[in-house]
Amino acid sequence: MTKPLPTAQVGKTALRVGRLGMGTAPIGNLYGAVAEKQAIETVQRSFELGIRYFDTAPLYGSGISERRLGQALQGVPRDQFVLQTKVGRLVRADGSIYFDYSRDGVLRCLEESLNRLQMDRVDILLVHDPDTNREKEDFPQALNEAFPALIELREQGVIGALGAGMNQWEMEWEFAKHSDPDIFLLAGRYTLLEQTSLAFLDYCQQRQISVVLGGVYNSGILVTGPTPGAKYNYADAPQPILEKTRQLKAITDRYGVPLHVAAQHFARSHPAITGLIIGTLQPSEADDNRDIWHAEIPAQMWADIRAAGLVEAGAPMPG
């Protein structure tokens, strides 16, 4: 019998999410063209394996990810899964994306997402990357308009939880200090290679704000290893990162543990972490993610990584 996947409470809300979620950016053609049949089968296979937490966004393929996710989940009772999407990016008729963190923009973004998903509600809404618009500073508008709009929707019972999804923890910390979020999606900043966000995670734990991690492979290097052209933070990995990855891989190889398996187990081990969102491209990857969750890893491997000084002193180790 397949072991069930654990769930966790989102912040102080009544909402619970699976600790292993599916990221749908890959099936939205964000990184390359994917056949619709494959995309739908990937979602459905994830669901079959017990994954009930799905993350999407208008940005992912200019709405393609949302449409495919909604299509794949048609006919499934709505209370059997948790949907998370994002606001702040809207899709023009020609497929181009523009930024809008105003109250009206948030409401319009939600309405358009619901139409693409063919759903009557989403469970979690996140303000999406208000630090990436190079034309103007979006933080003030996100804080003063987007967050109050989301809080209104939460108070009305339209959504169950709210927060932000970003590749940096510094601005998320500012949102945590100056608004009332339930959850953050943090990509790439707490991984086996990088633990720069430890103080932020401690703060969130004290405030009972959930943190869900994306990008636990740091754009791929924790899957491929230190190979030529390995990617870190969406670019070619610099030499110090390649060297650190070599050292980590030498230890995980000694115990017969694939590097990406170690990466997943490490990322979920901090007590502030509610769950992981793993981008999934095809059904076999869904099977792999499920198997990784239940993989057994020798405790001595973690002790060796710690002894080698390859993780921050304050980072908790699995087990």
HELIX and SHEET records of a PDB file:
HELIX    1   1 PRO A   26  GLY A   28  5                                   3    
HELIX    2   2 GLU A   36  GLU A   48  1                                  13    
HELIX    3   3 ILE A   64  ALA A   72  1                                   9    
HELIX    4   4 ARG A   78  GLN A   80  5                                   3    
HELIX    5   5 ARG A  103  LEU A  117  1                                  15    
HELIX    6   6 PHE A  139  GLN A  141  1                                   3    
HELIX    7   7 ALA A  142  ALA A  146  3                                   5    
HELIX    8   8 PHE A  147  GLU A  155  1                                   9    
HELIX    9   9 GLU A  170  HIS A  178  1                                   9    
HELIX   10  10 LEU A  198  ARG A  207  1                                  10    
HELIX   11  11 ASN A  218  GLY A  220  5                                   3    
HELIX   12  12 ILE A  221  THR A  224  1                                   4    
HELIX   13  13 GLN A  239  ARG A  254  1                                  16    
HELIX   14  14 LEU A  259  ALA A  267  1                                   9    
HELIX   15  15 PRO A  283  TRP A  293  1                                  11    
HELIX   16  16 ALA A  299  ALA A  307  1                                   9    
SHEET    1   A 2 THR A   7  GLN A   9  0                                        
SHEET    2   A 2 ARG A  16  GLY A  18 -1                                        
SHEET    1   B 9 LEU A  20  GLY A  23  0                                        
SHEET    2   B 9 TYR A  53  ASP A  55  1                                        
SHEET    3   B 9 VAL A  82  VAL A  87  1                                        
SHEET    4   B 9 ILE A 124  HIS A 128  1                                        
SHEET    5   B 9 ALA A 161  MET A 166  1                                        
SHEET    6   B 9 ILE A 183  ALA A 187  1                                        
SHEET    7   B 9 SER A 210  GLY A 214  1                                        
SHEET    8   B 9 ILE A 273  GLY A 279  1                                        
SHEET    9   B 9 LEU A  20  GLY A  23  1                                        
SHEET    1   C 2 ARG A  89  VAL A  91  0                                        
SHEET    2   C 2 ILE A  97  PHE A  99 -1                                        
SHEET    1   D 2 LYS A 231  TYR A 232  0                                        
SHEET    2   D 2 ALA A 235  ASP A 236 -1                                        
END                                                                             
